[in-house]
Each structure stands twice: as C-alpha cells, then as structure tokens.
Amino acid sequence: MKKNLTGIFAALIAITSVITIPIYKANAAVQTPITRSQVEKRSVSMMDLTWTYSSDKNSNISSKYSLNVTLPKQFQGVTTAQFTGIPYDWGGIDGIDTNSYNTPWTGFLDAVSKGAFTGNVSSQSGLGYIPGTAGMDCSGFVQAAFNIVDYKQSSTTLLNNYFTKIDLNSLQHMDILDKPGNHVVIFDKWGTLNGINGAFTYESTPDQTYGGIQGTKRYFISINTINSGYIPARYINIVDDTTTISSAPNFKIGGYAKVSNVTSCANLRSNSGTNYTILNTIPKGTILNLNNYSNGCYQVAYNGQTGWIGENTLGSIPSNQYVTVTGAYQLNIRINSYSTAQIIGILSQGQYAQKLDQTPDGSWYKISINGIQGWSSSKYLTYIQ
C-alpha cells in the first residue's frame, strides 16, 4: 500500500509541475492580416528547417518530468545527426520566431543551442506542455504559420477564435482542416497517394503512416479521415495574394533578384496573383531581371516567356557575384583562360552567370551557369549589381 501511495504522490507532483497555458479569450481584430503565400512561406520555413541533433545535449530532461516525455522516433538511438523539420512536441509552439510558454529561448534553433529536450510525442498522458522540451504540436504549427500572436491555441480554440467554417468544396490552398480536440492541418491541394484519394497537407504530427519524421512535414490525409469529423475553415484575417497589403516593392524595378524562398521552383503566372494560369516553373537559384511590380508580384522574362512571379519567392543578390554579357550577342565559355582553349558552353544575352574566380590580371573570369564551369573574357562581362 505504501508503494502505491508513493506512486500516486509522484504522479501528482508531476502533474502539478507541468505548465498549463492560461485560458484566454482571443481578440482576432488585433492580428495582422496575412496572405496565403506568406502563410505558405512560414509553413515551409518550419518544415524545411535544417539543424543538428546531439543526444548528449538534446535528450536530457529533469527527473521529475522523465516519465512524461517520449523522444520522437527519428532521434532514438542517434548520437548526432542533421535533421530537417521541427520535432513534434505536445503543447509546444517553438518555431522560427515563436516559442513555447515561459521558456528561456526565442525559437526552436535557440532552444536546441540551449540544450532543450527536442520533442515529446507522449500526448496521451493528459498533461500539457512539459517544461524543458522544444518543438511544436499540430495547433502550434498552424498558429505559427498564420502568425497568430496569442497564448498557445488548441485545435478547438483555433477554430473558435480565429477561423470561419466553410464548405469542403470551397477549400483553398492554405485553408485548414480541423477536428476539434484531435488534430488540425493546413490544406495544400487535393490529390491521390498510393491509390487513396484525399488532401496533401502541411502539418506537425507524430503519425508516420505516410512517412516522414514525427514533426513538421508535408503529409497526406485521406478523404475517409476528413469525413470522420474534420471541419474545413478559413483564417478570418487571410488576404488573397491578388490584394495588395503593401504597395512598396522590396526589390528595385529594373534590378535583379534570385529565386530563393522555395523548395525547388517558383511558378511563373500569366498575371499578378495565385489564381492565374501557371505558364512555367522557374528553378531555385535562377537570376531574374525585374521589369514591373503589381500586387506583390514582379513581371519577369524566363525562357522566352513573360509572366509574373511572387515577391515572397525571391531573395536578394550579393554584390559583385553575378555577371551578364554586354557588347556581344553571346560569349564563349572555355575550359581554361586562353582564347584558343576548348569551348564548353555559351553565355547569351539575358543570361546571368555566377562569377567564381578571375585571373591575376582580371582579363578572364571563371563563371558557372546551368552546371557548366569555365572561363570567359571579362571584356564582355559586367556585374548585374
């Protein structure tokens, strides 16, 4: 009997030590409007976050919480390794620029550096957020993606405070599917996986039926699962990308930018908005000349097509690093810095190559474009900025 009382007493201590988030009635009106592309950008930054795990540093927890935490499967048996994605952490909201309640860190990477216990997939104990753990659960991921500045929300309070129910047929990219008290995901698109109809999603989940880590990832939910109680909903402060939030472009018209904030490529559309036809896809790393600006998009030319690309997909170009042809229609790329050397490629007008090196006298530049590295006469090359 004494042993049983001891166990009960220990459990009570653990329960009362767990941080519970204060109940708070949200004020949705004070939130900043956000576009669908901005939600996607924030989601992708969390799903694609790369960091290094160390068992010596990131698998230790206070003894009073040790019975209430379970390390995500991807870390079990690992000494040190690089991972992509933020681990699932019951009650957590440690993202790129968000942190869990009453923690000494500013975001997930800061938590890792400070020795936090990375993740906690023990969500069935009925306890809340465990102090010392870092990561995010499903509602924490959605809250961070929509940049909802508030106390940590649950799948139930998110739906009640910040989202409006919509018809399933009206579901759009970056709306949500919410099963209150159970799970919430961000909708990407409809599709089929392994012969199963359903929705591709962005989410944080410990489930691994369709692969991936126990944490933030691109995932899938079947239509049968959706029909088991998931509610389609739309953020009340969402702004379509065709609506201008700020009329001031981040990049200079007539200047250059690089496709950067994408996984592999960005869409080139027929007009400035995500509801227009996709003309082509532009690979990550491509340099573009910015001809015009409208509604958060830039007009560019790519492979003979003129179209529009979202500002949120672009990044700045470092100075004195990229060059283009001037004073010639095209320029030979040679295997070494001699005018008689073998030609291994061509740099044409309108193309932009990365400068890697130069000869001591500066008369030849070593450049790289489309997987080709070679030398061209600097006489016909100028920096694009």
VEXFINU-895042 format. One record per residue: x, y, z of N, C-alpha, C in turn. Coordinates in steps of 0.05 Angstrom, whole numbers, padded with zeros to 5 digits, always signed. Layout:
XYZXYZXYZ;...
//
This chain:
+00017-00024+00000+00000+00000+00000+00017+00025+00000;+00039+00024+00016+00058+00047+00017+00069+00052-00011;+00076+00031-00026+00087+00034-00052+00067+00048-00071;+00042+00040-00069+00021+00052-00086+00017+00082-00079;+00018+00089-00053+00015+00117-00045+00038+00133-00055;+00062+00121-00055+00086+00135-00064+00083+00142-00094;+00073+00122-00109+00069+00126-00138+00049+00147-00144;+00027+00147-00129+00006+00167-00133+00017+00195-00127;+00032+00197-00105+00043+00223-00097+00062+00234-00118;+00079+00216-00129+00098+00224-00150+00083+00234-00175;+00061+00220-00181+00046+00228-00205+00033+00255-00201;+00023+00260-00176+00011+00286-00170+00031+00309-00172;+00056+00303-00163+00077+00323-00165+00083+00330-00194;+00084+00309-00211+00090+00313-00239+00068+00329-00253;+00043+00322-00246+00020+00336-00259+00020+00366-00251;+00025+00371-00225+00024+00399-00216+00048+00415-00226;+00069+00401-00234+00093+00414-00244+00092+00422-00273;+00073+00409-00288+00071+00414-00316+00059+00442-00321;+00070+00456-00341+00059+00483-00347+00033+00481-00361;+00013+00493-00351-00013+00494-00364-00016+00523-00375;-00026+00525-00399-00029+00551-00412-00054+00565-00402;-00052+00590-00394-00076+00604-00384-00098+00605-00405;-00123+00602-00397-00145+00605-00415-00148+00635-00422;-00151+00640-00447-00150+00668-00456-00169+00671-00479;-00187+00691-00478-00205+00696-00500-00191+00714-00520;-00186+00703-00543-00171+00717-00564-00186+00741-00575;-00170+00760-00583-00181+00783-00597-00171+00783-00626;-00186+00771-00644-00177+00767-00671-00172+00794-00686;-00185+00815-00677-00183+00840-00691-00156+00852-00690;-00140+00845-00670-00114+00857-00667-00092+00843-00683;-00099+00821-00696-00079+00806-00711-00073+00820-00738;-00049+00816-00748-00040+00828-00773-00050+00811-00796;-00063+00822-00817-00071+00807-00840-00047+00793-00853;-00052+00770-00865-00030+00755-00877-00041+00742-00903;-00024+00741-00924-00032+00729-00949-00027+00699-00948;-00040+00686-00967-00036+00657-00969-00007+00650-00975;+00006+00665-00992+00034+00659-00998+00052+00664-00974;+00045+00683-00957+00060+00687-00932+00056+00664-00912;+00032+00654-00911+00027+00630-00894+00043+00607-00904;+00043+00603-00931+00059+00581-00942+00089+00585-00936;+00099+00609-00939+00127+00614-00934+00134+00608-00905;+00117+00616-00886+00123+00610-00858+00121+00580-00853;+00102+00566-00865+00099+00537-00862+00124+00523-00872;+00132+00530-00896+00155+00517-00909+00181+00521-00893;+00184+00545-00881+00208+00551-00865+00210+00532-00841;+00187+00524-00831+00187+00506-00808+00191+00477-00817;+00178+00469-00839+00181+00442-00849+00209+00436-00860;+00222+00457-00871+00248+00453-00884+00271+00462-00867;+00266+00469-00841+00287+00478-00824+00308+00455-00820;+00333+00461-00825+00354+00442-00821+00371+00449-00796;+00376+00429-00780+00390+00433-00755+00404+00407-00746;+00421+00409-00726+00437+00386-00717+00428+00377-00689;+00421+00352-00687+00413+00340-00661+00438+00327-00648;+00440+00329-00622+00461+00316-00606+00448+00302-00582;+00451+00276-00579+00439+00262-00556+00451+00272-00530;+00476+00280-00530+00488+00290-00505+00475+00316-00496;+00466+00331-00515+00456+00358-00509+00425+00359-00509;+00412+00343-00527+00383+00347-00532+00366+00324-00524;+00375+00306-00507+00358+00284-00498+00357+00282-00468;+00364+00303-00454+00364+00303-00425+00341+00320-00414;+00327+00310-00394+00304+00324-00382+00305+00321-00352;+00295+00340-00338+00294+00338-00308+00280+00312-00300;+00290+00299-00279+00280+00273-00270+00250+00275-00263;+00240+00298-00254+00212+00299-00247+00193+00299-00271;+00205+00302-00296+00188+00301-00320+00195+00276-00337;+00215+00260-00329+00224+00239-00347+00203+00218-00353;+00184+00214-00336+00163+00194-00341+00142+00205-00360;+00142+00231-00365+00121+00243-00381+00130+00252-00409;+00155+00244-00417+00164+00252-00443+00174+00227-00458;+00170+00228-00485+00180+00207-00503+00194+00220-00526;+00219+00213-00530+00234+00225-00552+00223+00216-00579;+00219+00234-00598+00210+00226-00625+00227+00204-00637;+00215+00186-00653+00229+00163-00663+00254+00169-00679;+00254+00192-00693+00277+00199-00710+00302+00203-00694;+00300+00208-00668+00324+00213-00651+00332+00189-00635;+00315+00169-00633+00321+00146-00616+00344+00130-00627;+00364+00126-00610+00388+00111-00619+00408+00127-00635;+00403+00153-00638+00421+00170-00653+00439+00186-00634;+00465+00187-00641+00484+00202-00625+00484+00231-00633;+00489+00235-00659+00487+00262-00670+00482+00260-00700;+00465+00278-00710+00458+00277-00739+00443+00303-00746;+00443+00308-00772+00428+00332-00782+00400+00323-00789;+00380+00339-00782+00352+00333-00788+00339+00357-00801;+00317+00351-00816+00301+00372-00828+00273+00370-00816;+00263+00393-00808+00237+00395-00795+00239+00398-00765;+00218+00409-00753+00217+00414-00724+00202+00390-00712;+00213+00378-00691+00200+00354-00679+00173+00360-00666;+00156+00340-00665+00130+00343-00652+00135+00345-00622;+00122+00365-00610+00124+00369-00581+00096+00376-00570;+00085+00358-00555+00058+00362-00544+00056+00388-00528;+00038+00406-00538+00034+00432-00525+00054+00454-00532;+00073+00447-00550+00094+00466-00557+00088+00484-00581;+00102+00506-00583+00099+00524-00606+00126+00537-00612;+00147+00521-00611+00174+00531-00616+00180+00529-00646;+00178+00552-00660+00182+00553-00689+00206+00570-00696;+00204+00583-00719+00226+00600-00728+00228+00625-00711;+00205+00637-00705+00204+00662-00690+00183+00661-00668;+00176+00637-00659+00156+00633-00637+00168+00614-00616;+00158+00617-00592+00169+00599-00570+00146+00591-00552;+00150+00568-00539+00131+00557-00521+00129+00574-00495;+00108+00569-00480+00101+00586-00457+00123+00586-00436;+00132+00610-00428+00150+00614-00406+00177+00599-00410;+00187+00599-00434+00213+00586-00440+00235+00607-00441;+00260+00598-00437+00283+00616-00437+00295+00620-00465;+00281+00611-00486+00291+00614-00513+00272+00629-00531;+00281+00637-00554+00265+00654-00572+00253+00638-00595;+00262+00614-00600+00252+00597-00622+00266+00570-00620;+00259+00553-00639+00269+00525-00638+00299+00523-00639;+00312+00537-00657+00341+00536-00660+00355+00545-00635;+00344+00566-00623+00355+00576-00598+00352+00556-00576;+00329+00542-00576+00324+00521-00556+00344+00498-00559;+00350+00490-00584+00369+00468-00588+00396+00476-00578;+00404+00501-00583+00431+00510-00575+00433+00512-00544;+00410+00515-00531+00410+00518-00502+00405+00491-00488;+00405+00469-00504+00403+00442-00492+00375+00433-00486;+00355+00442-00500+00328+00433-00495+00324+00404-00504;+00306+00390-00491+00298+00363-00498+00281+00365-00524;+00291+00355-00546+00278+00361-00572+00254+00342-00577;+00231+00353-00574+00206+00339-00579+00195+00324-00556;+00169+00317-00558+00156+00300-00538+00131+00289-00551;+00131+00263-00558+00108+00251-00571+00089+00237-00552;+00094+00241-00526+00076+00230-00505+00052+00248-00501;+00033+00245-00519+00009+00263-00518-00015+00250-00506;-00013+00226-00496-00037+00212-00486-00039+00213-00456;-00019+00225-00443-00019+00226-00413-00040+00245-00402;-00050+00263-00419-00068+00283-00409-00055+00308-00398;-00029+00308-00398-00014+00331-00388-00010+00351-00410;-00003+00376-00401+00002+00397-00421+00031+00398-00429;+00039+00422-00436+00067+00426-00444+00086+00419-00422;+00107+00404-00428+00127+00396-00408+00151+00416-00409;+00157+00429-00387+00179+00448-00387+00205+00435-00395;+00221+00449-00411+00247+00439-00420+00247+00425-00446;+00222+00420-00457+00220+00408-00484+00217+00429-00505;+00225+00423-00529+00223+00442-00551+00213+00429-00576;+00196+00444-00591+00183+00434-00615+00155+00445-00617;+00138+00432-00633+00111+00442-00636+00091+00420-00642;+00067+00423-00631+00046+00404-00638+00029+00415-00662;+00007+00401-00668-00008+00408-00693-00019+00437-00692;-00031+00444-00669-00043+00471-00668-00021+00493-00665;+00001+00485-00652+00024+00504-00650+00035+00511-00677;+00037+00490-00695+00046+00494-00722+00028+00513-00737;+00002+00507-00736-00018+00524-00750-00017+00553-00740;-00016+00556-00713-00016+00583-00702+00009+00598-00711;+00032+00585-00711+00057+00598-00720+00056+00604-00750;+00045+00586-00766+00043+00590-00795+00027+00615-00802;+00005+00619-00787-00013+00642-00792-00004+00667-00776;+00018+00664-00762+00029+00686-00746+00009+00698-00727;-00006+00680-00713-00026+00688-00694-00012+00693-00667;-00011+00719-00659+00004+00726-00635-00016+00725-00612;-00014+00704-00596-00033+00699-00574-00021+00677-00557;-00035+00671-00534-00028+00647-00519-00030+00623-00538;-00016+00602-00531-00017+00577-00546-00046+00568-00549;-00054+00564-00574-00081+00555-00581-00082+00525-00584;-00105+00513-00580-00110+00485-00585-00125+00483-00611;-00130+00458-00620-00145+00455-00645-00174+00465-00641;-00184+00465-00617-00211+00474-00612-00212+00505-00611;-00193+00517-00596-00194+00546-00593-00186+00561-00619;-00168+00548-00635-00162+00559-00661-00187+00563-00678;-00203+00542-00679-00227+00542-00695-00247+00562-00684;-00250+00564-00658-00269+00582-00645-00261+00611-00647;-00235+00616-00645-00226+00644-00642-00216+00657-00668;-00206+00640-00687-00191+00652-00709-00200+00642-00737;-00217+00623-00739-00224+00612-00765-00254+00610-00768;-00263+00613-00793-00291+00611-00800-00296+00586-00816;-00317+00571-00808-00323+00546-00822-00332+00552-00851;-00323+00535-00869-00330+00538-00897-00339+00511-00908;-00350+00511-00932-00357+00486-00945-00332+00472-00955;-00333+00445-00955-00310+00430-00964-00303+00436-00993;-00323+00441-01009-00318+00447-01037-00305+00474-01041;-00305+00491-01020-00294+00518-01022-00265+00519-01012;-00254+00496-01003-00228+00495-00991-00206+00504-01011;-00189+00522-01003-00167+00532-01019-00140+00527-01006;-00120+00529-01022-00092+00527-01013-00088+00546-00989;-00079+00535-00966-00073+00549-00941-00099+00555-00925;-00121+00541-00930-00143+00539-00911-00135+00516-00892;-00153+00509-00873-00146+00487-00854-00168+00466-00853;-00161+00443-00844-00179+00422-00837-00175+00416-00807;-00196+00420-00791-00194+00419-00762-00214+00399-00750;-00204+00381-00734-00220+00363-00719-00217+00371-00690;-00234+00387-00679-00231+00399-00652-00225+00377-00631;-00204+00383-00615-00196+00365-00594-00180+00341-00604;-00174+00340-00630-00159+00318-00641-00135+00326-00657;-00140+00341-00679-00118+00347-00697-00126+00370-00715;-00106+00385-00726-00111+00406-00746-00088+00407-00765;-00095+00410-00791-00075+00411-00812-00080+00434-00831;-00060+00442-00846-00063+00463-00866-00066+00449-00893;-00086+00457-00908-00092+00444-00934-00074+00456-00955;-00062+00437-00971-00045+00445-00993-00061+00442-01019;-00068+00417-01026-00083+00412-01050-00096+00384-01049;-00116+00379-01066-00128+00353-01068-00110+00335-01085;-00111+00309-01080-00095+00291-01096-00098+00262-01088;-00082+00245-01099-00083+00216-01093-00055+00206-01086;-00054+00190-01065-00029+00179-01056-00032+00149-01052;-00016+00133-01066-00018+00104-01064-00046+00094-01069;-00060+00107-01089-00087+00099-01097-00109+00109-01078;-00101+00125-01058-00121+00135-01039-00126+00165-01044;-00152+00172-01046-00160+00199-01051-00159+00215-01025;-00151+00240-01027-00150+00256-01003-00137+00283-01007;-00125+00294-00987-00113+00320-00988-00083+00319-00980;-00067+00333-00995-00039+00337-00987-00039+00361-00967;-00023+00358-00946-00025+00377-00924+00003+00387-00915;+00003+00408-00899+00026+00417-00884+00017+00413-00855;+00033+00400-00838+00025+00395-00811+00048+00387-00793;+00042+00387-00767+00061+00375-00747+00045+00352-00735;+00056+00328-00737+00043+00304-00728+00062+00282-00720;+00055+00266-00700+00072+00243-00693+00065+00219-00711;+00044+00221-00727+00036+00199-00744+00056+00195-00767;+00062+00170-00774+00081+00164-00795+00070+00144-00815;+00043+00143-00817+00031+00125-00837+00041+00129-00865;+00045+00155-00872+00054+00162-00899+00083+00171-00898;+00098+00164-00878+00126+00170-00876+00133+00197-00863;+00158+00204-00864+00168+00229-00853+00173+00227-00823;+00184+00249-00812+00191+00250-00784+00166+00252-00767;+00169+00249-00741+00148+00257-00722+00152+00286-00716;+00138+00303-00732+00142+00331-00730+00130+00346-00754;+00141+00369-00761+00131+00385-00783+00139+00373-00810;+00120+00371-00828+00125+00358-00854+00102+00362-00873;+00108+00356-00899+00087+00354-00919+00075+00326-00916;+00049+00325-00914+00036+00299-00907+00011+00295-00924;-00005+00276-00915-00029+00268-00930-00051+00260-00911;-00076+00266-00918-00099+00257-00902-00120+00247-00922;-00130+00223-00917-00149+00210-00935-00176+00224-00933;-00192+00221-00954-00219+00233-00954-00237+00220-00933;-00232+00194-00928-00247+00180-00907-00241+00192-00880;-00216+00198-00875-00208+00211-00850-00220+00239-00848;-00219+00254-00869-00231+00281-00869-00261+00279-00862;-00274+00259-00873-00303+00257-00868-00310+00246-00841;-00289+00240-00825-00294+00229-00798-00296+00251-00777;-00298+00276-00785-00302+00298-00765-00285+00322-00770;-00270+00323-00791-00254+00347-00797-00271+00369-00809;-00267+00393-00799-00282+00416-00807-00265+00435-00825;-00273+00440-00850-00257+00459-00866-00262+00487-00856;-00241+00503-00855-00243+00530-00844-00223+00549-00856;-00229+00575-00854-00212+00596-00866-00205+00617-00845;-00179+00625-00845-00170+00645-00826-00185+00671-00831;-00194+00684-00810-00211+00707-00813-00195+00732-00822;-00168+00730-00819-00151+00753-00828-00135+00746-00852;-00143+00726-00868-00129+00719-00892-00134+00739-00913;-00113+00745-00929-00115+00764-00951-00106+00749-00976;-00122+00749-00997-00114+00737-01022-00090+00751-01033;-00073+00736-01047-00049+00747-01058-00053+00768-01079;-00078+00769-01090-00084+00790-01110-00090+00816-01097;-00092+00816-01070-00098+00841-01055-00071+00852-01045;-00067+00877-01049-00042+00889-01041-00043+00897-01011;-00024+00886-00996-00021+00893-00968-00002+00917-00966;+00019+00917-00981+00037+00939-00983+00043+00945-01012;+00041+00970-01020+00045+00977-01048+00075+00981-01055;+00092+00980-01035+00120+00985-01039+00135+00959-01044;+00148+00956-01067+00163+00931-01073+00188+00930-01056;+00197+00906-01050+00221+00902-01035+00246+00904-01052;+00243+00899-01079+00265+00899-01097+00261+00921-01118;+00283+00932-01127+00283+00954-01146+00273+00945-01174;+00253+00960-01185+00244+00954-01212+00267+00960-01231;+00273+00942-01249+00296+00944-01267+00321+00931-01256;+00319+00923-01230+00341+00909-01217+00338+00879-01220;+00352+00864-01202+00353+00835-01204+00347+00823-01177;+00337+00798-01178+00333+00782-01154+00336+00753-01161;+00339+00736-01140+00343+00708-01145+00320+00691-01133;+00311+00671-01147+00291+00653-01137+00303+00638-01113;+00293+00643-01089+00306+00633-01065+00288+00619-01046;+00265+00630-01039+00248+00620-01017+00228+00599-01027;+00239+00579-01040+00223+00556-01050+00238+00531-01045;+00225+00508-01047+00238+00483-01044+00254+00475-01069;+00241+00478-01092+00255+00471-01117+00250+00491-01139;+00226+00502-01141+00220+00521-01163+00197+00539-01155;+00194+00561-01170+00173+00581-01166+00155+00581-01191;+00130+00589-01188+00112+00589-01210+00113+00616-01225;+00114+00615-01252+00112+00638-01269+00083+00639-01279;+00068+00660-01271+00039+00661-01278+00033+00682-01299;+00009+00680-01310+00001+00698-01332-00005+00726-01322;-00010+00729-01296-00016+00755-01285-00008+00755-01255;-00011+00778-01242-00001+00781-01215-00021+00771-01194;-00021+00746-01189-00038+00733-01169-00038+00703-01171;-00043+00689-01149-00041+00660-01149-00064+00646-01163;-00085+00661-01170-00108+00649-01183-00104+00649-01214;-00082+00659-01224-00078+00660-01253-00062+00635-01263;-00064+00630-01288-00052+00606-01301-00022+00605-01297;-00012+00581-01291+00017+00577-01289+00029+00573-01317;+00046+00591-01325+00058+00589-01352+00083+00570-01352;+00097+00571-01330+00122+00555-01328+00131+00554-01299;+00152+00539-01293+00164+00539-01267+00193+00547-01270;+00202+00563-01250+00229+00574-01251+00246+00561-01229;+00268+00547-01235+00283+00533-01215+00295+00552-01193;+00298+00541-01169+00311+00555-01147+00339+00563-01156;+00348+00587-01150+00374+00597-01157+00375+00613-01182;+00353+00614-01197+00353+00629-01223+00353+00659-01217;+00369+00673-01232+00370+00702-01230+00350+00715-01250;+00335+00734-01241+00314+00746-01257+00317+00777-01257;+00312+00788-01281+00310+00817-01284+00281+00826-01278;+00277+00844-01260+00250+00852-01252+00240+00876-01268;+00220+00871-01285+00211+00891-01304+00189+00909-01294;+00172+00898-01276+00149+00913-01266+00140+00901-01240;+00121+00915-01226+00112+00905-01200+00082+00911-01197;+00067+00892-01186+00039+00896-01181+00029+00874-01162;+00014+00883-01141+00001+00865-01122+00020+00844-01111;+00043+00851-01103+00061+00832-01091+00075+00813-01110;+00075+00820-01136+00087+00803-01156+00105+00820-01175;+00125+00808-01186+00143+00821-01206+00139+00809-01234;+00139+00826-01254+00139+00816-01281+00168+00810-01290;+00172+00786-01301+00198+00777-01309+00196+00762-01335;+00219+00758-01348+00221+00742-01372+00238+00718-01366;+00228+00694-01374+00243+00670-01369+00238+00650-01392;+00259+00641-01405+00258+00622-01427+00238+00631-01449;+00239+00656-01456+00223+00666-01477+00194+00673-01469;+00187+00669-01444+00160+00675-01434+00161+00699-01415;+00141+00716-01417+00139+00738-01398+00115+00733-01380;+00120+00735-01354+00098+00729-01335+00104+00742-01308;+00091+00732-01287+00093+00744-01261+00101+00723-01240;+00118+00732-01221+00127+00714-01200+00123+00728-01173;+00116+00713-01153+00110+00724-01126+00135+00735-01113;+00132+00759-01101+00154+00772-01088+00165+00755-01065;+00148+00739-01052+00156+00723-01029+00175+00700-01037;+00177+00694-01062+00194+00672-01071+00223+00682-01077;+00227+00708-01076+00252+00720-01086+00270+00728-01062;+00296+00728-01068+00316+00738-01049+00336+00756-01062;+00351+00771-01046+00370+00790-01057+00394+00776-01069;+00408+00790-01086+00432+00780-01099+00456+00794-01087;+00477+00779-01078+00501+00792-01067+00514+00809-01089;+00526+00831-01081+00540+00849-01100+00565+00835-01111;+00572+00842-01136+00596+00833-01149+00599+00802-01149;+00577+00789-01154+00578+00760-01155+00566+00748-01181;+00548+00762-01194+00535+00752-01218+00541+00772-01241;+00546+00760-01265+00553+00776-01288+00535+00769-01312;+00534+00787-01331+00519+00783-01355+00535+00793-01379;+00527+00786-01403+00541+00793-01428+00534+00822-01436;+00554+00838-01443+00550+00864-01454+00569+00868-01478;+00560+00881-01499+00577+00887-01522+00580+00863-01540;+00564+00842-01536+00566+00818-01554+00539+00804-01552;+00532+00789-01573+00507+00774-01573+00510+00750-01555;+00533+00736-01556+00538+00714-01538+00568+00711-01533;+00575+00697-01513+00603+00695-01505+00610+00666-01500;+00633+00658-01510+00642+00631-01506+00652+00626-01478;+00645+00603-01467+00656+00593-01442+00677+00572-01448;+00702+00576-01440+00723+00558-01447+00733+00542-01423;+00748+00520-01429+00757+00502-01408+00778+00514-01391;+00793+00534-01402+00812+00549-01386+00815+00577-01397;+00832+00593-01385+00833+00621-01392+00852+00628-01416;+00847+00615-01439+00862+00621-01463+00842+00623-01486;+00846+00642-01504+00828+00646-01526+00827+00622-01546;+00846+00604-01544+00846+00581-01562+00837+00556-01547;+00829+00558-01522+00821+00535-01506+00794+00524-01516;+00788+00500-01510+00764+00486-01518+00739+00501-01508;+00719+00504-01525+00694+00517-01517+00675+00496-01505;+00666+00501-01480+00649+00481-01467+00621+00491-01462;+00616+00517-01470+00589+00527-01466+00587+00555-01477;+00562+00566-01476+00557+00593-01487+00541+00608-01466;+00548+00634-01462+00532+00652-01446+00520+00672-01464;+00493+00673-01466+00479+00690-01484+00469+00715-01470;+00461+00735-01486+00449+00759-01475+00424+00752-01459;+00421+00765-01436+00397+00759-01419+00402+00737-01399;+00425+00723-01401+00431+00702-01382+00450+00714-01361;+00449+00702-01337+00465+00713-01315+00481+00690-01302;+00508+00693-01302+00525+00672-01291+00538+00680-01265;+00544+00661-01248+00558+00667-01223+00588+00668-01228;+00600+00689-01218+00629+00692-01220+00642+00676-01197;+00661+00658-01204+00674+00642-01184+00703+00651-01178;+00716+00661-01199+00745+00668-01196+00753+00686-01219;+00778+00695-01219+00788+00710-01241+00819+00707-01243;+00830+00712-01266+00859+00711-01270+00872+00734-01255;+00897+00733-01249+00911+00754-01234+00908+00782-01247;+00907+00783-01273+00904+00809-01286+00875+00817-01291;+00857+00799-01283+00828+00806-01286+00817+00804-01314;+00833+00794-01333+00823+00793-01361+00804+00769-01366;+00804+00749-01349+00786+00727-01352+00772+00721-01325;+00746+00715-01328+00730+00707-01304+00723+00678-01306;+00725+00664-01284+00714+00637-01283+00685+00639-01274;+00667+00628-01290+00638+00631-01285+00624+00604-01284;+00600+00604-01273+00584+00580-01271+00555+00586-01280;+00545+00569-01298+00517+00572-01306+00507+00545-01316;+00483+00537-01306+00470+00512-01315+00488+00488-01312;+00504+00487-01291+00521+00464-01286+00548+00465-01300;+00552+00485-01317+00578+00488-01331+00595+00508-01317;+00620+00501-01313+00640+00519-01301+00663+00522-01321;+00670+00547-01328+00692+00552-01346+00699+00581-01346;+00716+00589-01366+00727+00616-01367+00717+00632-01391;+00712+00658-01386+00704+00676-01407+00718+00703-01404;+00721+00716-01427+00735+00742-01427+00719+00763-01411;+00732+00776-01392+00718+00795-01375+00712+00821-01391;+00723+00824-01415+00719+00848-01432+00689+00850-01438;+00675+00827-01440+00647+00827-01448+00628+00820-01425;+00638+00822-01400+00622+00815-01377+00619+00839-01358;+00596+00844-01348+00592+00865-01328+00575+00853-01305;+00580+00864-01281+00564+00855-01258+00535+00866-01261;+00516+00849-01253+00489+00859-01256+00481+00877-01232;+00496+00876-01210+00493+00895-01189+00515+00890-01168;
//
